[in-house]
């Protein structure tokens, strides 16, 4: 993206998100850009950008934005994920948001620990944006005694397909209720095709490219 957009007030439409994002572009990398809007830093992988236009902000930023919580040096999508570990964050995988912590980053997915969903495996290709909150912020104002920052560790595979393979024989939830939503018994994964048995006993075949998130309830 052309650096001439830096400092501009914009409105963005992202693939899979119904609500546009508005704010000021404050940083740009090869595969990510940063919007400052509504007093927060929003990190957006560029490949989700469908449309962007200049906009008139009725409440322009009078002073410079505060320093971001995470390092912007040589900014990239993967570095932002790495640097956000340990910070309470909001992430979006479409019209669904999760609040919690990035706990591990693998080849093509990362693990997000949420007090509501526990460990969720999220495809890096389907993350729409991430918003790390200031240090010492916790979900729902819970104390660290009620919400451990480091959940019990489990062995992780390098790729999402391999991690899904480990969940064969488990009840799983796909895509957090966002379309295409499925929940049921993961019978097997063969190549890129997943067989799921739903509550009514119906069998469903699904390609793993369409799995945004998967977790065990």
C-alpha positions in Angstrom: 0.0 0.0 0.0 1.2 3.5 -0.9 2.7 5.3 2.1 0.9 8.5 1.0 -2.2 7.1 2.8 -0.4 7.6 6.1 -2.3 10.1 8.3 -5.5 10.0 6.2 -8.9 9.5 7.7 -10.5 6.5 6.0 -13.4 4.0 6.0 -12.6 0.4 5.2 -14.8 -2.5 4.2 -13.2 -5.9 5.0 -14.2 -9.2 3.5 -16.6 -11.0 5.8 -17.3 -8.0 8.0 -20.6 -6.1 7.6 -19.6 -3.1 9.7 -17.0 -0.7 8.1 -14.0 0.4 10.1 -13.2 4.1 10.4 -10.1 5.8 11.7 -6.7 7.2 10.8 -4.0 5.1 9.0 -0.9 5.4 11.3 1.3 2.6 10.0 1.7 0.4 6.9 3.6 -2.8 6.3 3.9 -5.1 3.3 1.0 -7.3 4.5 -0.7 -5.3 7.3 -1.8 -1.8 8.1 -2.8 0.0 11.3 -5.9 2.1 11.9 -6.3 4.3 15.0 -10.0 4.8 15.7 -12.3 4.9 18.7 -9.2 5.2 20.9 -7.7 1.9 19.9 -5.2 0.5 17.5 -6.6 -1.9 14.9 -4.2 -4.2 13.0 -5.7 -5.4 9.7 -4.1 -7.9 7.3 -4.1 -6.2 3.9 -5.5 -9.2 2.0 -8.9 -8.7 3.6 -9.3 -5.2 2.3 -12.2 -4.9 -0.2 -12.7 -1.2 -0.3 -11.1 1.9 1.2 -12.1 5.5 0.8 -11.2 8.9 2.3 -13.7 10.1 4.8 -14.4 13.3 6.7 -14.2 12.7 10.4 -16.5 14.9 12.4 -14.3 14.3 15.5 -10.7 14.6 14.1 -7.7 13.7 16.2 -6.5 16.9 17.8 -3.3 15.4 19.3 -1.2 12.5 18.1 -2.3 9.0 19.0 -0.7 7.5 22.1 2.2 5.1 21.7 0.9 1.7 20.7 1.2 -1.1 23.3 3.2 -3.3 20.9 6.3 -2.8 18.9 5.8 -1.4 15.3 9.5 -1.9 14.2 9.6 -3.5 10.7 5.8 -4.1 11.1 4.3 -7.3 9.5 1.3 -9.5 10.2 3.3 -12.3 11.8 5.3 -9.9 13.9 2.1 -8.3 15.2 0.8 -11.7 16.2 4.1 -12.5 18.0 4.2 -9.1 19.7 0.6 -9.3 20.9 1.2 -12.4 23.0 0.6 -11.6 26.6 -1.7 -8.7 25.9 -5.5 -9.0 26.4 -6.8 -8.6 22.8 -9.9 -8.6 20.7 -9.9 -10.5 17.4 -12.4 -10.7 14.6 -12.9 -13.7 12.3 -15.8 -11.9 10.5 -18.9 -10.8 12.3 -17.8 -12.7 15.4 -15.3 -11.4 17.9 -13.3 -13.1 20.7 -11.6 -11.6 23.7 -8.6 -13.2 25.3 -4.9 -13.9 24.6 -2.8 -15.2 21.7 -0.9 -18.0 23.3 0.9 -19.8 20.4 1.6 -19.1 16.8 2.2 -22.0 14.4 2.7 -22.2 10.6 -0.8 -21.4 9.4 -2.8 -21.0 12.6 -2.6 -19.6 16.1 -4.1 -20.5 19.4 -6.3 -17.9 21.2 -7.3 -18.5 24.8 -10.7 -17.1 25.7 -12.4 -17.2 29.1 -15.6 -18.1 27.2 -14.4 -20.6 24.6 -11.0 -21.7 26.1 -8.4 -22.7 23.5 -9.5 -21.8 20.0 -7.5 -22.7 16.9 -7.7 -19.9 14.4 -6.5 -19.9 10.7 -4.2 -17.0 10.1 -5.9 -16.6 6.7 -9.2 -15.9 8.3 -8.2 -13.3 11.0 -9.8 -10.0 10.0 -8.2 -7.8 12.6 -6.6 -7.8 16.1 -6.8 -5.1 18.7 -4.3 -5.5 21.6 -5.4 -3.6 24.7 -3.1 -1.6 27.0 -1.0 -3.5 29.5 -2.7 -4.9 32.6 -6.1 -5.0 31.0 -7.9 -8.3 31.7 -11.1 -9.8 30.2 -14.3 -8.7 31.9 -12.1 -7.1 34.6 -11.3 -10.5 36.0 -8.3 -10.9 38.3 -5.4 -13.1 37.1 -6.4 -15.5 39.9 -9.7 -16.1 38.1 -8.2 -16.0 34.7 -4.8 -17.6 34.2 -2.7 -16.0 31.5 -1.0 -19.2 30.7 -3.5 -22.1 30.3 -2.4 -25.7 30.6 -0.1 -26.4 27.6 -1.0 -29.1 25.1 1.2 -30.4 22.3 0.6 -28.4 19.1 1.0 -29.5 15.5 2.7 -27.3 12.9 -0.3 -26.9 10.6 -4.0 -26.5 11.2 -4.9 -29.6 9.3 -2.6 -31.6 11.5 -4.1 -30.1 14.6 -7.6 -30.9 13.4 -6.5 -34.5 12.8 -5.7 -34.7 16.5 -9.3 -33.8 17.3 -10.8 -36.9 15.6 -13.3 -38.5 17.9 -14.1 -35.2 19.7 -17.2 -33.0 19.7 -16.1 -29.7 18.1 -17.5 -26.3 17.1 -16.5 -24.7 13.8 -16.4 -21.0 13.0 -18.0 -19.8 16.3 -21.5 -19.8 14.8 -20.5 -17.7 11.8 -21.3 -19.1 8.4 -20.6 -21.8 7.4 -21.4 -22.9 11.0 -21.2 -26.5 12.1 -20.9 -28.4 15.4 -20.8 -32.1 15.9 -18.7 -35.2 16.2 -15.5 -35.0 14.2 -15.3 -38.5 12.6 -12.2 -38.1 10.5 -10.0 -35.8 8.4 -8.8 -37.2 5.1 -6.5 -34.9 3.2 -8.4 -31.5 3.2 -11.9 -33.1 3.7 -13.4 -33.3 7.1 -16.4 -35.5 8.0 -18.6 -34.2 10.8 -21.6 -36.0 12.2 -24.2 -33.4 13.4 -26.6 -33.7 16.3 -29.4 -35.1 14.1 -27.1 -37.8 12.8 -26.6 -36.2 9.4 -23.1 -36.5 7.9 -21.4 -33.5 6.5 -18.2 -33.2 4.4 -16.4 -29.9 4.6 -13.1 -28.6 3.1 -10.7 -27.3 5.6 -10.1 -24.1 3.6 -13.5 -23.0 5.0 -12.6 -23.6 8.6 -11.9 -20.2 10.3 -11.8 -21.5 13.8 -12.2 -24.8 15.6 -12.5 -25.6 19.3 -13.7 -28.2 21.7 -16.7 -27.1 23.8 
